[in-house]
Amino acid sequence: MDEGILGHLRELYEAAGDSLLHLFEKGEVT
């Protein structure tokens, strides 16, 4: 696969993970 695509997917994955962590910290996710 193209390294550019893998890098972009990784950025999206990390951004989604950060969002989930923030939600857990706020207690908005049960």
CHARMM internal coordinates of N, CA and C (Angstrom, degrees):
IC EDIT
DIST 1 N 1 CA 1.4698
DIST 1 CA 1 C 1.5292
ANGL 1 N 1 CA 1 C 110.71
DIST 1 C 2 N 1.3193
ANGL 1 CA 1 C 2 N 115.14
DIHE 1 N 1 CA 1 C 2 N 164.55
DIST 2 N 2 CA 1.4569
ANGL 1 C 2 N 2 CA 119.90
DIHE 1 CA 1 C 2 N 2 CA -179.26
DIST 2 CA 2 C 1.5256
ANGL 2 N 2 CA 2 C 110.33
DIHE 1 C 2 N 2 CA 2 C -77.03
DIST 2 C 3 N 1.3235
ANGL 2 CA 2 C 3 N 115.75
DIHE 2 N 2 CA 2 C 3 N 132.06
DIST 3 N 3 CA 1.4650
ANGL 2 C 3 N 3 CA 120.04
DIHE 2 CA 2 C 3 N 3 CA 179.85
DIST 3 CA 3 C 1.5253
ANGL 3 N 3 CA 3 C 111.21
DIHE 2 C 3 N 3 CA 3 C -58.27
DIST 3 C 4 N 1.3295
ANGL 3 CA 3 C 4 N 117.11
DIHE 3 N 3 CA 3 C 4 N -35.64
DIST 4 N 4 CA 1.4611
ANGL 3 C 4 N 4 CA 120.56
DIHE 3 CA 3 C 4 N 4 CA -179.20
DIST 4 CA 4 C 1.5275
ANGL 4 N 4 CA 4 C 110.77
DIHE 3 C 4 N 4 CA 4 C -61.66
DIST 4 C 5 N 1.3513
ANGL 4 CA 4 C 5 N 114.80
DIHE 4 N 4 CA 4 C 5 N -41.96
DIST 5 N 5 CA 1.4683
ANGL 4 C 5 N 5 CA 119.13
DIHE 4 CA 4 C 5 N 5 CA -179.76
DIST 5 CA 5 C 1.5337
ANGL 5 N 5 CA 5 C 110.08
DIHE 4 C 5 N 5 CA 5 C -66.52
DIST 5 C 6 N 1.3268
ANGL 5 CA 5 C 6 N 116.48
DIHE 5 N 5 CA 5 C 6 N -44.11
DIST 6 N 6 CA 1.4699
ANGL 5 C 6 N 6 CA 120.20
DIHE 5 CA 5 C 6 N 6 CA 179.61
DIST 6 CA 6 C 1.5174
ANGL 6 N 6 CA 6 C 110.61
DIHE 5 C 6 N 6 CA 6 C -61.12
DIST 6 C 7 N 1.3162
ANGL 6 CA 6 C 7 N 116.84
DIHE 6 N 6 CA 6 C 7 N -41.19
DIST 7 N 7 CA 1.4642
ANGL 6 C 7 N 7 CA 120.65
DIHE 6 CA 6 C 7 N 7 CA -179.87
DIST 7 CA 7 C 1.5174
ANGL 7 N 7 CA 7 C 110.76
DIHE 6 C 7 N 7 CA 7 C -64.27
DIST 7 C 8 N 1.3348
ANGL 7 CA 7 C 8 N 115.84
DIHE 7 N 7 CA 7 C 8 N -39.80
DIST 8 N 8 CA 1.4673
ANGL 7 C 8 N 8 CA 119.50
DIHE 7 CA 7 C 8 N 8 CA -179.05
DIST 8 CA 8 C 1.5193
ANGL 8 N 8 CA 8 C 110.16
DIHE 7 C 8 N 8 CA 8 C -67.74
DIST 8 C 9 N 1.3222
ANGL 8 CA 8 C 9 N 117.07
DIHE 8 N 8 CA 8 C 9 N -42.37
DIST 9 N 9 CA 1.4660
ANGL 8 C 9 N 9 CA 120.99
DIHE 8 CA 8 C 9 N 9 CA 178.93
DIST 9 CA 9 C 1.5192
ANGL 9 N 9 CA 9 C 110.01
DIHE 8 C 9 N 9 CA 9 C -62.63
DIST 9 C 10 N 1.3263
ANGL 9 CA 9 C 10 N 116.58
DIHE 9 N 9 CA 9 C 10 N -39.00
DIST 10 N 10 CA 1.4648
ANGL 9 C 10 N 10 CA 120.23
DIHE 9 CA 9 C 10 N 10 CA 179.56
DIST 10 CA 10 C 1.5240
ANGL 10 N 10 CA 10 C 110.05
DIHE 9 C 10 N 10 CA 10 C -63.50
DIST 10 C 11 N 1.3344
ANGL 10 CA 10 C 11 N 116.59
DIHE 10 N 10 CA 10 C 11 N -41.10
DIST 11 N 11 CA 1.4683
ANGL 10 C 11 N 11 CA 119.87
DIHE 10 CA 10 C 11 N 11 CA 179.51
DIST 11 CA 11 C 1.5254
ANGL 11 N 11 CA 11 C 110.17
DIHE 10 C 11 N 11 CA 11 C -62.88
DIST 11 C 12 N 1.3411
ANGL 11 CA 11 C 12 N 116.58
DIHE 11 N 11 CA 11 C 12 N -42.37
DIST 12 N 12 CA 1.4630
ANGL 11 C 12 N 12 CA 120.42
DIHE 11 CA 11 C 12 N 12 CA 179.82
DIST 12 CA 12 C 1.5180
ANGL 12 N 12 CA 12 C 109.78
DIHE 11 C 12 N 12 CA 12 C -64.62
DIST 12 C 13 N 1.3527
ANGL 12 CA 12 C 13 N 116.35
DIHE 12 N 12 CA 12 C 13 N -42.01
DIST 13 N 13 CA 1.4644
ANGL 12 C 13 N 13 CA 121.06
DIHE 12 CA 12 C 13 N 13 CA -179.19
DIST 13 CA 13 C 1.5266
ANGL 13 N 13 CA 13 C 110.63
DIHE 12 C 13 N 13 CA 13 C -63.00
DIST 13 C 14 N 1.3318
ANGL 13 CA 13 C 14 N 116.11
DIHE 13 N 13 CA 13 C 14 N -44.29
DIST 14 N 14 CA 1.4681
ANGL 13 C 14 N 14 CA 119.74
DIHE 13 CA 13 C 14 N 14 CA -179.33
DIST 14 CA 14 C 1.5245
ANGL 14 N 14 CA 14 C 110.55
DIHE 13 C 14 N 14 CA 14 C -66.74
DIST 14 C 15 N 1.3376
ANGL 14 CA 14 C 15 N 117.28
DIHE 14 N 14 CA 14 C 15 N -37.90
DIST 15 N 15 CA 1.4660
ANGL 14 C 15 N 15 CA 120.86
DIHE 14 CA 14 C 15 N 15 CA 179.71
DIST 15 CA 15 C 1.5314
ANGL 15 N 15 CA 15 C 109.57
DIHE 14 C 15 N 15 CA 15 C -64.63
DIST 15 C 16 N 1.3321
ANGL 15 CA 15 C 16 N 116.48
DIHE 15 N 15 CA 15 C 16 N -41.90
DIST 16 N 16 CA 1.4645
ANGL 15 C 16 N 16 CA 120.46
DIHE 15 CA 15 C 16 N 16 CA 179.52
DIST 16 CA 16 C 1.5276
ANGL 16 N 16 CA 16 C 109.67
DIHE 15 C 16 N 16 CA 16 C -65.57
DIST 16 C 17 N 1.3356
ANGL 16 CA 16 C 17 N 116.94
DIHE 16 N 16 CA 16 C 17 N -40.07
DIST 17 N 17 CA 1.4612
ANGL 16 C 17 N 17 CA 120.78
DIHE 16 CA 16 C 17 N 17 CA 179.31
DIST 17 CA 17 C 1.5225
ANGL 17 N 17 CA 17 C 110.68
DIHE 16 C 17 N 17 CA 17 C -63.15
DIST 17 C 18 N 1.3368
ANGL 17 CA 17 C 18 N 116.85
DIHE 17 N 17 CA 17 C 18 N -41.70
DIST 18 N 18 CA 1.4664
ANGL 17 C 18 N 18 CA 120.23
DIHE 17 CA 17 C 18 N 18 CA 179.32
DIST 18 CA 18 C 1.5216
ANGL 18 N 18 CA 18 C 110.07
DIHE 17 C 18 N 18 CA 18 C -63.23
DIST 18 C 19 N 1.3371
ANGL 18 CA 18 C 19 N 116.77
DIHE 18 N 18 CA 18 C 19 N -41.03
DIST 19 N 19 CA 1.4615
ANGL 18 C 19 N 19 CA 120.52
DIHE 18 CA 18 C 19 N 19 CA -179.83
DIST 19 CA 19 C 1.5228
ANGL 19 N 19 CA 19 C 110.19
DIHE 18 C 19 N 19 CA 19 C -62.32
DIST 19 C 20 N 1.3382
ANGL 19 CA 19 C 20 N 116.66
DIHE 19 N 19 CA 19 C 20 N -42.68
DIST 20 N 20 CA 1.4643
ANGL 19 C 20 N 20 CA 120.58
DIHE 19 CA 19 C 20 N 20 CA -179.82
DIST 20 CA 20 C 1.5210
ANGL 20 N 20 CA 20 C 110.09
DIHE 19 C 20 N 20 CA 20 C -64.81
DIST 20 C 21 N 1.3258
ANGL 20 CA 20 C 21 N 116.97
DIHE 20 N 20 CA 20 C 21 N -40.98
DIST 21 N 21 CA 1.4624
ANGL 20 C 21 N 21 CA 120.21
DIHE 20 CA 20 C 21 N 21 CA 179.79
DIST 21 CA 21 C 1.5167
ANGL 21 N 21 CA 21 C 110.43
DIHE 20 C 21 N 21 CA 21 C -61.82
DIST 21 C 22 N 1.3250
ANGL 21 CA 21 C 22 N 117.28
DIHE 21 N 21 CA 21 C 22 N -42.02
DIST 22 N 22 CA 1.4759
ANGL 21 C 22 N 22 CA 120.88
DIHE 21 CA 21 C 22 N 22 CA 179.75
DIST 22 CA 22 C 1.5185
ANGL 22 N 22 CA 22 C 109.96
DIHE 21 C 22 N 22 CA 22 C -62.97
DIST 22 C 23 N 1.3418
ANGL 22 CA 22 C 23 N 116.80
DIHE 22 N 22 CA 22 C 23 N -39.92
DIST 23 N 23 CA 1.4617
ANGL 22 C 23 N 23 CA 119.87
DIHE 22 CA 22 C 23 N 23 CA -179.75
DIST 23 CA 23 C 1.5253
ANGL 23 N 23 CA 23 C 109.89
DIHE 22 C 23 N 23 CA 23 C -65.22
DIST 23 C 24 N 1.3271
ANGL 23 CA 23 C 24 N 116.88
DIHE 23 N 23 CA 23 C 24 N -42.33
DIST 24 N 24 CA 1.4678
ANGL 23 C 24 N 24 CA 120.26
DIHE 23 CA 23 C 24 N 24 CA 179.28
DIST 24 CA 24 C 1.5203
ANGL 24 N 24 CA 24 C 110.42
DIHE 23 C 24 N 24 CA 24 C -62.83
DIST 24 C 25 N 1.3406
ANGL 24 CA 24 C 25 N 116.45
DIHE 24 N 24 CA 24 C 25 N -41.53
DIST 25 N 25 CA 1.4670
ANGL 24 C 25 N 25 CA 120.42
DIHE 24 CA 24 C 25 N 25 CA -178.97
DIST 25 CA 25 C 1.5291
ANGL 25 N 25 CA 25 C 110.83
DIHE 24 C 25 N 25 CA 25 C -63.70
DIST 25 C 26 N 1.3401
ANGL 25 CA 25 C 26 N 116.20
DIHE 25 N 25 CA 25 C 26 N -34.77
DIST 26 N 26 CA 1.4615
ANGL 25 C 26 N 26 CA 120.27
DIHE 25 CA 25 C 26 N 26 CA -179.87
DIST 26 CA 26 C 1.5216
ANGL 26 N 26 CA 26 C 110.88
DIHE 25 C 26 N 26 CA 26 C -78.89
DIST 26 C 27 N 1.3356
ANGL 26 CA 26 C 27 N 116.24
DIHE 26 N 26 CA 26 C 27 N -15.19
DIST 27 N 27 CA 1.4586
ANGL 26 C 27 N 27 CA 119.67
DIHE 26 CA 26 C 27 N 27 CA -179.31
DIST 27 CA 27 C 1.5204
ANGL 27 N 27 CA 27 C 111.56
DIHE 26 C 27 N 27 CA 27 C 79.18
DIST 27 C 28 N 1.3402
ANGL 27 CA 27 C 28 N 116.53
DIHE 27 N 27 CA 27 C 28 N 20.79
DIST 28 N 28 CA 1.4585
ANGL 27 C 28 N 28 CA 119.91
DIHE 27 CA 27 C 28 N 28 CA -178.88
DIST 28 CA 28 C 1.5232
ANGL 28 N 28 CA 28 C 111.16
DIHE 27 C 28 N 28 CA 28 C -85.05
DIST 28 C 29 N 1.3321
ANGL 28 CA 28 C 29 N 116.53
DIHE 28 N 28 CA 28 C 29 N -13.57
DIST 29 N 29 CA 1.4621
ANGL 28 C 29 N 29 CA 120.44
DIHE 28 CA 28 C 29 N 29 CA 179.58
DIST 29 CA 29 C 1.5231
ANGL 29 N 29 CA 29 C 108.58
DIHE 28 C 29 N 29 CA 29 C -108.24
DIST 29 C 30 N 1.3067
ANGL 29 CA 29 C 30 N 116.14
DIHE 29 N 29 CA 29 C 30 N 126.11
DIST 30 N 30 CA 1.4658
ANGL 29 C 30 N 30 CA 119.32
DIHE 29 CA 29 C 30 N 30 CA -178.03
DIST 30 CA 30 C 1.5057
ANGL 30 N 30 CA 30 C 110.97
DIHE 29 C 30 N 30 CA 30 C -96.51
END
COOR INIT
IC SEED 1 N 1 CA 1 C
IC BUILD
